[in-house]
Amino acid sequence: MDLEQYIRDIPDFPKEGVVFKDITPLLASADGFRGAIDTIAAEYADAGVTKVMGAEARGFIFGGALAYKLGAGFIPARKPGKLPWNTTSHAYALEYGTDSLEVHTDAFSADDIVLIVDDVLATGGTAAAKAMLVEKMGATVAGFAFLIELDFLDGRSKLGEPKIISLIHVS
C-alpha cells in the first residue's frame, strides 16, 4: 500500500524552511490508517510483544491501535506532571535545552517485551528516552516502529540494536 499518498506536505510550518509532514489525512482514511497499523503489526506479530509504548500525542494514536492489534497492553509516556500516580522519568537533550518523559512506576515488569511506537523518527532523542525508561524498569525493548522516518537526521543511530521499522522514508 502506498501510504505516502496520505501524507500532506505543509511548507514553512512551524517555521520558515521546514516542510511539515502532516499525517492527519492518513488518520482520516480508514484504508490508510488500517494499512499502517496492519503493516507494523505484521512486522512484530511474532516478537512476543506484551506492551506497546507511545508518547503523547500522536504516539497514543498509533500505540493504542497497535496494542489492540497485537493483544498487548498500552503504556502512555507523558510530559512531567501529567500522570496521576507514582512515576519514573528520563530526561533527554533537545536542540536547545532538555525535556523529559514519565511513565507510572508499575508500567513495566521484567517479563515485558515492549514495542515503542511514534508517528515520526527525527533526531531519535524522544525514542531513545522511551527506550531508556523501558530498560530502567527492567523490561526489554522488542523494537521501534514509526510511520515516517526523516533519514537525513539519522535518528536511528541513537536507537541501538533493536529492530527499527519505518513505513515512509524522507531523504
C-alpha positions in Angstrom: 0.0 0.0 0.0 1.3 3.5 -0.9 1.0 5.3 2.4 2.8 8.4 1.1 -0.4 9.3 -0.8 -1.9 10.1 2.6 0.8 12.4 3.8 0.4 16.1 3.1 3.5 18.5 2.9 3.0 21.8 4.7 5.8 24.2 3.7 7.1 26.7 6.2 5.4 25.1 9.2 6.0 25.5 12.1 8.7 27.9 10.9 10.1 29.1 7.6 12.3 26.5 5.8 10.6 23.5 7.4 8.4 21.1 5.4 6.0 19.6 7.9 4.7 16.1 7.2 1.0 16.2 8.1 -0.3 12.8 8.9 -3.9 13.8 9.5 -5.1 12.7 6.0 -3.7 9.2 6.8 -5.5 9.2 10.2 -8.8 10.3 8.4 -8.6 7.5 5.9 -9.9 4.1 7.1 -7.8 2.4 4.4 -4.6 4.4 5.1 -4.8 4.1 8.9 -5.7 0.4 8.8 -2.8 -0.2 6.3 -0.3 1.5 8.5 -1.4 -0.4 11.6 -1.7 -3.7 9.9 1.8 -3.4 8.3 3.5 -2.5 11.6 1.6 -5.2 13.5 2.6 -7.9 10.9 6.3 -6.9 11.4 6.0 -7.6 15.2 3.4 -10.3 15.3 5.9 -13.0 16.4 8.0 -10.8 18.7 6.1 -11.7 21.8 5.2 -8.0 22.5 3.3 -7.6 25.8 3.2 -3.8 26.0 3.2 -1.0 23.4 4.5 2.4 24.5 3.7 5.7 22.8 4.3 9.3 23.7 1.7 12.0 23.6 0.0 12.9 21.4 0.3 11.1 18.1 2.2 8.1 19.7 -1.0 7.5 21.6 -3.0 7.1 18.3 -0.7 4.6 16.8 0.2 2.9 20.1 -3.3 2.2 21.2 -4.3 0.7 17.8 -1.1 -1.4 17.7 -1.6 -2.6 21.3 -5.1 -3.7 20.4 -4.0 -5.4 17.2 -1.1 -7.2 18.9 -3.1 -8.2 22.0 -0.8 -6.2 24.2 -1.2 -3.5 26.9 -0.7 0.2 26.1 1.7 2.4 28.2 1.4 6.2 27.7 4.7 8.1 28.1 3.8 11.7 29.1 5.4 15.0 29.9 6.2 15.6 33.6 3.2 16.1 35.9 0.6 14.7 33.5 0.3 11.2 35.1 -1.8 10.8 38.2 0.2 8.3 40.2 3.9 7.5 41.1 6.2 8.0 38.1 9.7 7.5 36.9 11.2 9.7 34.4 14.1 10.1 31.9 15.5 13.4 30.7 16.9 13.8 27.2 18.6 16.6 25.3 16.8 18.8 22.8 18.5 21.2 20.3 18.2 24.0 22.9 17.8 22.5 26.4 16.2 19.3 27.8 12.9 17.6 28.2 11.7 14.5 29.9 9.1 11.8 29.7 7.4 9.9 32.5 5.6 6.6 33.0 3.9 5.1 36.0 6.3 3.1 38.2 4.3 -0.1 37.6 4.1 0.3 33.8 6.6 -2.5 33.1 7.9 -5.6 34.7 11.0 -7.6 33.9 8.8 -10.0 31.9 7.6 -7.3 29.5 8.6 -7.1 25.9 7.9 -3.6 24.6 7.3 -2.1 21.2 8.0 1.6 21.1 5.9 3.5 18.5 5.6 7.0 17.2 4.5 8.9 14.1 7.9 10.3 13.2 11.5 9.4 13.8 13.5 12.6 13.5 16.7 13.1 15.7 15.9 10.0 17.8 16.0 11.7 21.2 12.4 11.0 22.2 12.6 7.4 21.1 15.9 6.8 22.9 14.4 8.3 26.0 11.4 5.9 25.8 13.8 3.0 25.4 15.8 4.2 28.5 12.5 4.2 30.5 11.7 0.7 29.4 15.2 -0.6 30.2 15.4 1.3 33.5 12.4 -0.6 34.7 13.9 -4.0 33.7 11.8 -4.7 30.6 13.1 -5.5 27.1 12.7 -3.3 24.0 11.4 -5.5 21.2 11.9 -2.7 18.7 10.7 0.6 17.3 8.0 1.4 14.7 7.5 4.7 13.0 5.1 5.9 10.3 7.7 8.3 8.9 11.5 8.5 9.2 13.4 11.6 8.4 16.5 9.8 7.1 18.6 13.0 6.8 18.5 13.5 10.6 19.9 10.0 11.3 17.8 9.4 14.4 18.1 5.6 14.1 21.8 5.9 15.0 20.7 6.7 18.6 18.5 3.7 19.0 21.0 0.8 19.2 20.4 -2.8 18.2 16.6 -3.4 18.4 14.6 -3.8 15.2 13.5 -0.5 13.7 10.9 -0.2 11.0 9.6 3.0 9.3 6.9 2.8 6.7 7.8 6.0 4.9 11.4 7.4 4.4 12.1 11.0 3.7 15.6 11.7 2.4 
